[in-house]
Amino acid sequence: MITKTKILKPELLRKIDVYWRAANHLSVGRIYLFGNPWLREALKLSHVKPLVVGHWGTTPASAP
């Protein structure tokens, strides 16, 4: 039985949130895009995979 609760400091929570968002952004980019996951150039239809296949429990490799 846990009797004490430790609260994370706001700065650590902020860092965890930034990491979580970046990881999710890259995961979605790897699933749906051939390249350009950081969108450093304008998104083009040629960047998007025409068919998404792979195991939905993990992030598949970004190779076409």
ChimeraX attribute file (.defattr): number of C-alpha atoms within 10 A of each C-alpha:
attribute: neighborCount
match mode: 1-to-1
recipient: residues
	/A:1	3
	/A:2	4
	/A:3	4
	/A:4	6
	/A:5	6
	/A:6	5
	/A:7	7
	/A:8	9
	/A:9	8
	/A:10	9
	/A:11	9
	/A:12	10
	/A:13	12
	/A:14	12
	/A:15	11
	/A:16	12
	/A:17	12
	/A:18	11
	/A:19	12
	/A:20	11
	/A:21	12
	/A:22	12
	/A:23	12
	/A:24	12
	/A:25	13
	/A:26	15
	/A:27	18
	/A:28	13
	/A:29	20
	/A:30	20
	/A:31	22
	/A:32	18
	/A:33	23
	/A:34	17
	/A:35	17
	/A:36	16
	/A:37	19
	/A:38	11
	/A:39	11
	/A:40	7
	/A:41	8
	/A:42	8
	/A:43	14
	/A:44	10
	/A:45	9
	/A:46	10
	/A:47	16
	/A:48	17
	/A:49	16
	/A:50	12
	/A:51	9
	/A:52	13
	/A:53	10
	/A:54	11
	/A:55	8
	/A:56	9
	/A:57	6
	/A:58	9
	/A:59	15
	/A:60	16
	/A:61	11
	/A:62	15
	/A:63	9
	/A:64	10
